[in-house]
Amino acid sequence: MTHAEGRKPIVAGIDPDPGKRTALAWAADEAARRELPLLLVLAQNVPTPGYRPTGGRPSWEEWNEALHATGNRVLNDAVAYVESRHPRMRVSALLAEGHPAWVLREQAQNAAQIVLGTWHLSAVQELFTSASVALPLIAQAPCPVVVVPEPEHITQQPPYFVVGADGSPQSDAAVGFALEEAALRGAALRALYVWQPPRLGAPDEDAALQECRRLLSETVAGRAAAHPEVELHHEVVRGHPVQVLTEVSEHALGLVVGTRGHGGFTGMLLGSVSQGVLHHARCPVITVPHTHDQ
């Protein structure tokens, strides 16, 4: 697609398991909708050059060659999958050495979006697998990061996105991105301000909730004018951010949140709340950095 040349690509982190294609499908479809090129990245950790096994085991060079051959096969299969899904898409592939988190972080410097997959394991297992890639990447990527769960979840009709907003400038970028995603897919958007009462209770809960509604309304109004075609619903919900967002977004096309915030979203993507959303959400989670703008 020649119109995609010179534009930042959608970057997809490739899972070596050919049975896990949900994130790759998301990335390919997103690139097609936005008319962007797609870059497939497979990161491999390889033995250090100083390693020289003995006792008849393969040499480092042989091991390295075998890893690269396997990686190239995985990438070739992924490219074929994308081309069968979108025959005219401009797609390229990169086999890189290193931990996926820092390989993708480097690619994020010149990407429109980073898309990677995850799967629901125990909290301890996730600490050393998908979350060990997603969390540091989200914390440092200058572009939106999409974490797509396996297996593919069931969406609801009519389709909708959910965005978390708290009235901060940071959540403003998330709302703008969510509106654009909804417009691209002909979906509705639910904008939520999750208000978590103080442990000792609020002196005037009604006034606090009214202030939340004002902040949410101002945040949404500042962005909604650019996408009048999107059916927009906004509401203030009382509760814990992880629980509320997980429940509301269960059958959504995606959950969009910012990487900085205040009020009910403090530390949403750099602390316990972020890990909770990534661990429990059954839909794709899209994080938008506060420096990102449409």
C-alpha positions as CSV (number, residue, x, y, z in Angstrom):
1,M,0.0,0.0,0.0
2,T,2.0,3.0,-1.2
3,H,0.1,5.5,0.8
4,A,1.5,3.9,3.9
5,E,5.1,4.6,3.0
6,G,7.0,7.0,5.2
7,R,4.4,6.7,8.0
8,K,5.1,5.2,11.5
9,P,4.2,1.5,11.5
10,I,2.0,-0.5,13.8
11,V,4.5,-2.8,15.6
12,A,3.4,-6.3,16.6
13,G,5.4,-8.4,19.1
14,I,5.2,-11.9,17.8
15,D,4.5,-14.9,20.0
16,P,6.5,-18.0,18.9
17,D,3.4,-20.2,19.4
18,P,1.6,-20.3,16.0
19,G,-1.7,-21.0,17.9
20,K,-1.6,-17.5,19.4
21,R,-2.7,-15.2,16.7
22,T,-5.2,-12.9,18.4
23,A,-2.8,-10.1,19.0
24,L,-1.4,-10.4,15.5
25,A,-4.9,-10.2,14.0
26,W,-5.6,-7.1,16.1
27,A,-2.4,-5.5,14.8
28,A,-3.0,-6.3,11.2
29,D,-6.6,-5.1,11.3
30,E,-5.6,-1.9,13.1
31,A,-2.9,-1.2,10.5
32,A,-5.5,-1.8,7.7
33,R,-8.0,0.6,9.3
34,R,-5.4,3.3,9.8
35,E,-3.7,2.6,6.4
36,L,-0.3,2.1,8.1
37,P,2.5,-0.3,7.5
38,L,2.9,-3.3,9.8
39,L,6.2,-4.4,11.4
40,L,6.4,-7.8,13.0
41,V,9.1,-8.2,15.7
42,L,10.3,-11.4,17.3
43,A,12.8,-11.0,20.1
44,Q,15.0,-13.8,21.1
45,N,17.4,-14.3,24.0
46,V,20.5,-16.2,22.8
47,P,23.5,-17.5,24.6
48,T,26.4,-15.1,25.2
49,P,29.3,-15.4,22.7
50,G,31.6,-16.6,25.4
51,Y,29.6,-19.7,26.1
52,R,31.4,-22.9,24.8
53,P,29.6,-26.1,25.8
54,T,31.5,-29.3,26.0
55,G,30.7,-33.0,26.0
56,G,29.3,-33.2,22.5
57,R,26.7,-30.4,23.0
58,P,26.2,-28.0,20.1
59,S,28.6,-25.0,19.9
60,W,27.3,-21.5,20.6
61,E,27.4,-20.8,16.8
62,E,25.3,-23.9,16.0
63,W,22.9,-23.0,18.8
64,N,22.7,-19.5,17.6
65,E,22.1,-20.6,14.0
66,A,19.3,-23.0,15.1
67,L,17.6,-20.2,17.1
68,H,17.8,-17.8,14.1
69,A,16.5,-20.4,11.7
70,T,13.5,-21.1,14.1
71,G,12.9,-17.4,14.5
72,N,12.9,-16.8,10.8
73,R,10.4,-19.6,10.3
74,V,8.1,-18.1,12.9
75,L,8.3,-14.7,11.3
76,N,7.7,-16.1,7.8
77,D,4.6,-17.9,9.0
78,A,3.4,-14.7,10.7
79,V,3.9,-12.7,7.5
80,A,2.0,-15.3,5.5
81,Y,-0.9,-15.0,8.0
82,V,-1.0,-11.3,7.7
83,E,-0.9,-11.4,3.9
84,S,-3.7,-13.9,3.8
85,R,-5.8,-11.6,6.0
86,H,-4.8,-8.3,4.2
87,P,-3.3,-9.2,0.8
88,R,-2.3,-5.6,0.0
89,M,-0.8,-4.6,3.3
90,R,2.8,-3.4,3.5
91,V,4.3,-5.8,6.1
92,S,7.9,-6.4,7.1
93,A,9.6,-8.5,9.8
94,L,12.5,-8.1,12.2
95,L,14.3,-10.8,14.2
96,A,16.1,-9.2,17.1
97,E,18.3,-10.4,19.9
98,G,17.5,-9.4,23.5
99,H,14.6,-9.4,26.0
100,P,11.3,-8.6,24.4
101,A,10.7,-5.7,26.8
102,W,13.7,-3.7,25.7
103,V,13.5,-4.7,22.0
104,L,9.9,-3.5,21.8
105,R,10.8,-0.4,23.8
106,E,13.4,0.5,21.2
107,Q,10.9,-0.1,18.4
108,A,8.3,2.0,20.2
109,Q,10.4,5.1,19.6
110,N,9.3,5.2,15.9
111,A,6.0,3.4,16.1
112,A,2.3,4.5,15.9
113,Q,1.3,1.7,18.3
114,I,2.9,-1.4,19.9
115,V,0.7,-4.5,20.0
116,L,1.5,-7.6,22.0
117,G,-0.4,-10.6,23.4
118,T,-0.9,-11.9,26.8
119,W,-2.6,-14.8,28.4
120,H,-4.3,-15.3,31.8
121,L,-2.0,-17.1,34.2
122,S,-1.5,-16.9,38.0
123,A,-0.1,-13.6,39.2
124,V,3.3,-15.2,39.9
125,Q,3.5,-16.7,36.4
126,E,2.5,-13.4,34.8
127,L,5.2,-11.6,36.7
128,F,7.8,-13.6,34.7
129,T,6.0,-13.8,31.4
130,S,3.6,-11.4,29.7
131,A,3.5,-8.8,32.4
132,S,7.3,-8.7,32.5
133,V,7.2,-7.4,29.0
134,A,4.0,-5.3,29.1
135,L,4.5,-3.3,32.3
136,P,8.0,-1.9,31.6
137,L,7.0,-1.2,28.0
138,I,3.8,0.6,29.0
139,A,5.8,2.7,31.5
140,Q,8.3,3.9,28.9
141,A,6.8,3.7,25.5
142,P,6.0,7.1,23.8
143,C,3.2,5.6,21.8
144,P,0.0,3.7,22.7
145,V,0.5,0.1,23.8
146,V,-2.2,-2.6,23.1
147,V,-2.2,-5.7,25.2
148,V,-4.4,-8.3,23.6
149,P,-5.5,-11.4,25.7
150,E,-5.6,-15.0,24.5
151,P,-7.9,-16.5,23.7
152,E,-10.1,-14.0,21.8
153,H,-12.9,-12.7,24.0
154,I,-16.6,-12.4,23.1
155,T,-17.7,-8.9,22.2
156,Q,-21.2,-7.4,22.6
157,Q,-23.4,-6.0,20.0
158,P,-23.6,-3.1,19.3
159,P,-19.8,-2.8,19.7
160,Y,-18.3,-0.3,22.2
161,F,-15.1,0.8,23.7
162,V,-14.5,1.9,27.3
163,V,-12.2,4.7,28.4
164,G,-11.2,5.7,31.9
165,A,-11.1,9.4,32.5
166,D,-10.5,11.5,35.6
167,G,-10.4,15.0,34.3
168,S,-6.6,15.2,34.1
169,P,-4.7,16.4,31.0
170,Q,-3.3,12.9,30.8
171,S,-6.7,11.2,30.6
172,D,-7.6,13.7,27.9
173,A,-5.2,11.9,25.5
174,A,-6.8,8.6,26.3
175,V,-10.3,10.0,25.6
176,G,-9.1,11.3,22.3
177,F,-7.6,8.0,21.2
178,A,-10.7,6.1,22.4
179,L,-12.9,8.3,20.3
180,E,-10.7,7.8,17.2
181,E,-10.8,4.0,17.8
182,A,-14.5,4.0,18.1
183,A,-14.9,6.1,15.0
184,L,-12.7,3.8,13.0
185,R,-14.8,0.8,14.0
186,G,-18.2,2.3,14.0
187,A,-18.5,1.6,17.7
188,A,-19.9,3.5,20.7
189,L,-17.8,4.8,23.6
190,R,-18.4,4.6,27.3
191,A,-16.4,7.2,29.2
192,L,-16.1,6.4,32.9
193,Y,-14.8,8.3,35.9
194,V,-14.3,5.8,38.7
195,W,-14.5,7.5,42.1
196,Q,-13.0,5.5,45.0
197,P,-14.3,6.9,48.4
198,P,-11.6,7.7,50.9
199,R,-11.1,5.0,53.6
200,L,-12.5,7.2,56.3
201,G,-15.4,8.4,54.0
202,A,-15.9,11.6,52.2
203,P,-17.3,14.5,54.3
204,D,-19.7,15.4,51.4
205,E,-20.0,12.5,49.0
206,D,-22.7,14.2,46.9
207,A,-20.4,17.2,46.3
208,A,-17.5,14.9,45.5
209,L,-19.5,13.0,42.9
210,Q,-20.8,16.2,41.4
211,E,-17.2,17.4,41.0
212,C,-16.3,14.1,39.3
213,R,-19.2,14.6,36.9
214,R,-18.1,18.1,36.1
215,L,-14.5,17.0,35.4
216,L,-15.6,14.1,33.2
217,S,-18.0,16.3,31.3
218,E,-15.3,18.8,30.6
219,T,-12.8,16.1,29.5
220,V,-15.2,14.5,27.1
221,A,-16.6,17.7,25.7
222,G,-13.1,18.8,24.8
223,R,-12.6,15.8,22.5
224,A,-16.1,14.7,21.4
225,A,-16.6,17.5,18.9
226,A,-13.9,16.0,16.6
227,H,-15.9,12.7,16.3
228,P,-19.7,13.6,16.2
229,E,-20.4,10.3,14.6
230,V,-19.5,8.4,17.8
231,E,-22.3,7.5,20.2
232,L,-21.0,8.7,23.5
233,H,-22.1,7.7,27.0
234,H,-20.3,9.1,30.1
235,E,-20.9,8.3,33.8
236,V,-19.3,8.4,37.2
237,V,-19.1,5.1,39.0
238,R,-18.4,4.6,42.7
239,G,-16.0,1.7,43.4
240,H,-12.5,0.4,42.9
241,P,-10.9,1.2,39.5
242,V,-9.8,-2.4,38.7
243,Q,-13.1,-4.0,39.6
244,V,-15.3,-1.4,37.8
245,L,-13.2,-1.2,34.6
246,T,-12.9,-5.0,34.4
247,E,-16.7,-5.5,34.8
248,V,-17.7,-2.7,32.4
249,S,-15.2,-3.7,29.7
250,E,-15.9,-7.4,29.8
251,H,-17.5,-7.5,26.4
252,A,-15.9,-4.3,25.0
253,L,-13.8,-4.1,21.9
254,G,-11.1,-2.5,24.1
255,L,-10.4,-0.7,27.4
256,V,-8.5,2.6,26.9
257,V,-6.6,4.2,29.8
258,G,-3.9,6.9,30.3
259,T,-0.5,6.3,31.8
260,R,-0.8,9.1,34.3
261,G,-3.7,10.4,36.3
262,H,-5.0,11.5,39.6
263,G,-8.0,10.8,41.9
264,G,-9.3,7.3,41.3
265,F,-6.7,6.6,38.6
266,T,-3.5,7.4,40.5
267,G,-0.7,5.0,39.4
268,M,-3.1,3.1,37.2
269,L,-0.5,1.8,34.9
270,L,2.6,1.9,37.0
271,G,1.5,0.1,40.1
272,S,-0.9,-2.4,41.6
273,V,-4.0,-1.1,39.7
274,S,-2.3,-1.4,36.3
275,Q,-1.3,-5.0,37.1
276,G,-4.8,-5.7,38.2
277,V,-6.3,-4.4,35.0
278,L,-3.9,-6.3,32.8
279,H,-4.4,-9.5,34.8
280,H,-8.2,-9.4,35.0
281,A,-9.4,-7.6,31.8
282,R,-10.8,-10.0,29.2
283,C,-10.6,-7.4,26.4
284,P,-7.6,-5.7,24.9
285,V,-6.2,-3.0,27.2
286,I,-4.9,0.1,25.3
287,T,-2.6,2.4,27.3
288,V,-2.1,5.9,26.0
289,P,0.9,8.0,27.2
290,H,0.2,11.5,28.4
291,T,2.5,12.9,25.7
292,H,0.5,11.2,22.9
293,D,-1.9,13.3,20.9
294,Q,-4.0,12.6,17.8
